[in-house]
Amino acid sequence: MATPEFHVFLSHGLESGPGGTKVQALKAEAETFPGVTAIAVDHRSTKDPAERLTQMREAITEAGAAPERTILAGSSMGGWVCARTSAETPVLGCFLLAPALAMSAYPQSSPRIQARHTQIIHGWDDDVVLPMPVIELAREQKLPLLVLPDGHRLENSLARLVIEFRGFMTDCLSDA
């Protein structure tokens, strides 16, 4: 019996790229799971949130990914892209790092996340996306949230992020 195919789409932040440290670490971790194809979406052509959302939709369509076997992972603006995507199309998983949620500059910045599994990780010292509005959004939607002693880039927590992502992937794939 063939292993079912799962897709992981990774969405980077505003000033980063698909080759960024976090995206590449999570992509490498996703690829350790059998039957998983991981795609780092390249959003560098635009800084517009709505255009990046369109790019994510197109990447999912191009890959022929089934929502019930799709996991989204994003950081900062990429977290907003993943959250908005999951609000439109319920997916298997949504893993969000310092997501740009509850910010007035982003359209529909407090989406109702509809993934079967969600994990938000934020930094207490984040001065780009303040933690309290994200904490409140997580509380309102009853979403799992881990807040770490780190800043917006979560650069001091990379090993922890990979460990958390491995557990998240394991939970998602065992529930699919």
Backbone torsions as a table, in degrees:
resi	resn	phi	psi	omega
1	MET	NA	129.0	-178.7
2	ALA	-72.7	146.4	176.4
3	THR	-71.5	131.7	179.5
4	PRO	-61.2	147.3	-179.3
5	GLU	-88.8	131.7	176.1
6	PHE	-118.7	149.7	176.8
7	HIS	-120.1	137.2	172.2
8	VAL	-117.8	124.0	177.4
9	PHE	-111.4	126.4	-177.8
10	LEU	-110.0	132.1	-175.8
11	SER	-123.1	119.1	-176.1
12	HIS	-82.7	170.6	-179.6
13	GLY	-80.0	179.7	-173.9
14	LEU	-56.6	-47.6	-174.8
15	GLU	-101.0	7.5	-177.1
16	SER	-102.4	-159.6	178.2
17	GLY	-160.2	177.1	-177.9
18	PRO	-66.0	-15.8	177.9
19	GLY	-95.2	7.6	-178.8
20	GLY	-63.4	157.6	-174.9
21	THR	-55.8	-51.3	-177.9
22	LYS	-65.0	-47.0	-178.8
23	VAL	-59.8	-45.1	-178.2
24	GLN	-68.3	-36.4	178.3
25	ALA	-65.6	-43.4	179.5
26	LEU	-70.0	-38.1	178.4
27	LYS	-61.8	-46.5	179.5
28	ALA	-61.2	-39.7	179.0
29	GLU	-66.4	-44.2	179.5
30	ALA	-59.2	-38.9	-176.6
31	GLU	-72.0	-7.6	175.7
32	THR	-78.8	-13.1	-179.8
33	PHE	-89.3	133.1	178.5
34	PRO	-64.5	142.1	176.5
35	GLY	78.0	11.3	-178.7
36	VAL	-107.9	130.3	171.6
37	THR	-109.7	123.2	-179.4
38	ALA	-108.5	131.5	-177.2
39	ILE	-127.1	120.4	174.8
40	ALA	-91.0	108.8	-177.9
41	VAL	-73.0	133.7	-179.8
42	ASP	-95.0	107.9	-178.8
43	HIS	-102.3	8.5	-172.2
44	ARG	-64.6	-14.3	-178.8
45	SER	-73.7	-12.5	-178.3
46	THR	-151.3	151.3	173.7
47	LYS	-107.9	3.2	-177.9
48	ASP	-81.3	121.2	-178.6
49	PRO	-56.2	-42.4	-178.2
50	ALA	-64.6	-38.2	177.7
51	GLU	-67.3	-37.8	178.0
52	ARG	-66.4	-35.4	176.2
53	LEU	-62.8	-43.0	176.9
54	THR	-62.1	-40.9	178.6
55	GLN	-61.5	-38.7	179.0
56	MET	-66.0	-46.9	178.0
57	ARG	-56.2	-44.6	-179.6
58	GLU	-64.2	-40.6	179.5
59	ALA	-62.8	-41.4	179.4
60	ILE	-64.8	-44.5	179.6
61	THR	-64.0	-47.0	-179.9
62	GLU	-58.4	-37.4	-178.3
63	ALA	-77.9	-13.6	-176.5
64	GLY	67.5	32.1	-176.2
65	ALA	-75.6	132.7	175.3
66	ALA	-84.1	129.4	-177.4
67	PRO	-52.7	-39.0	-177.6
68	GLU	-71.6	-6.1	176.2
69	ARG	-127.1	30.7	-178.8
70	THR	-118.8	133.3	176.2
71	ILE	-120.1	131.8	178.6
72	LEU	-109.7	137.6	177.0
73	ALA	-137.2	127.8	-177.7
74	GLY	-149.0	155.2	-179.2
75	SER	-120.6	133.4	176.7
76	SER	56.8	-117.2	177.7
77	MET	-61.0	-33.1	175.8
78	GLY	-63.9	-31.2	174.5
79	GLY	-67.1	-40.1	175.7
80	TRP	-62.6	-43.5	179.0
81	VAL	-58.0	-45.5	-179.3
82	CYS	-66.9	-42.9	179.4
83	ALA	-61.9	-45.5	178.9
84	ARG	-64.7	-40.2	178.5
85	THR	-61.0	-43.6	-179.1
86	SER	-70.1	-24.1	176.8
87	ALA	-71.3	-32.6	-180.0
88	GLU	-84.3	-37.8	-176.2
89	THR	-133.8	104.1	179.2
90	PRO	-56.0	124.1	-179.4
91	VAL	-114.5	174.7	179.2
92	LEU	-68.4	-46.5	-175.6
93	GLY	-144.3	150.9	178.4
94	CYS	-140.5	109.6	-176.5
95	PHE	-111.2	113.1	-169.7
96	LEU	-117.9	125.7	178.9
97	LEU	-110.6	119.3	-179.1
98	ALA	42.1	52.3	-173.8
99	PRO	-67.1	139.4	179.7
100	ALA	-76.8	68.9	-179.7
101	LEU	-107.2	157.4	178.4
102	ALA	57.0	38.7	178.4
103	MET	-116.9	130.1	-174.2
104	SER	-64.0	-24.6	-178.3
105	ALA	-74.6	-11.9	-177.2
106	TYR	-105.7	135.2	177.7
107	PRO	-67.5	138.9	-179.5
108	GLN	44.2	61.0	-171.0
109	SER	-81.0	-2.5	176.6
110	SER	-124.2	63.9	-176.0
111	PRO	-68.7	152.7	173.7
112	ARG	-82.9	103.3	-177.0
113	ILE	-71.8	126.3	-174.3
114	GLN	-115.4	18.3	177.7
115	ALA	-69.9	149.4	176.5
116	ARG	-65.6	-32.6	177.7
117	HIS	-128.4	131.8	177.5
118	THR	-135.2	143.9	172.2
119	GLN	-141.5	128.4	174.7
120	ILE	-112.7	133.1	174.4
121	ILE	-125.1	129.0	-175.9
122	HIS	-136.0	162.3	177.1
123	GLY	-103.9	135.5	177.4
124	TRP	-59.3	-33.1	-174.9
125	ASP	-98.0	20.2	179.8
126	ASP	-68.1	118.1	178.8
127	ASP	-106.5	5.4	176.8
128	VAL	-98.7	-53.0	174.2
129	VAL	-114.8	101.8	-175.0
130	LEU	-60.2	139.5	-174.8
131	PRO	-66.1	-36.9	-171.4
132	MET	-61.2	-44.0	177.0
133	PRO	-63.1	-34.1	178.1
134	VAL	-70.3	-40.3	176.9
135	ILE	-61.0	-42.8	179.7
136	GLU	-65.0	-41.4	177.5
137	LEU	-61.8	-43.7	178.7
138	ALA	-62.1	-41.3	178.8
139	ARG	-62.9	-47.0	-178.3
140	GLU	-60.9	-37.2	-177.4
141	GLN	-97.6	1.8	179.4
142	LYS	55.4	50.3	-178.9
143	LEU	-102.7	143.0	176.4
144	PRO	-62.1	137.5	-177.3
145	LEU	-141.1	132.0	174.9
146	LEU	-120.4	122.7	178.8
147	VAL	-111.8	125.4	-174.1
148	LEU	-111.9	156.1	176.6
149	PRO	-77.0	78.4	-175.3
150	ASP	-155.7	173.8	179.4
151	GLY	-96.9	-164.2	-175.0
152	HIS	-61.2	-40.5	-176.3
153	ARG	-77.7	-10.5	-179.0
154	LEU	51.8	32.0	-174.0
155	GLU	-68.7	-23.7	178.8
156	ASN	-89.0	2.1	-174.5
157	SER	-121.1	17.3	-173.6
158	LEU	-56.7	-46.5	-179.8
159	ALA	-60.0	-41.5	179.2
160	ARG	-65.2	-40.3	178.9
161	LEU	-60.6	-42.3	-179.6
162	VAL	-66.0	-41.0	177.8
163	ILE	-62.3	-45.9	179.7
164	GLU	-63.1	-40.1	-179.5
165	PHE	-66.5	-39.8	177.4
166	ARG	-58.8	-47.5	178.2
167	GLY	-62.8	-40.0	178.6
168	PHE	-63.2	-46.6	178.5
169	MET	-61.0	-43.2	180.0
170	THR	-59.6	-45.6	178.7
171	ASP	-62.1	-46.2	-179.4
172	CYS	-61.6	-48.9	-174.7
173	LEU	-69.5	-30.7	179.5
174	SER	-76.4	-16.2	-178.3
175	ASP	-100.5	-4.5	-174.9
176	ALA	-78.7	NA	NA
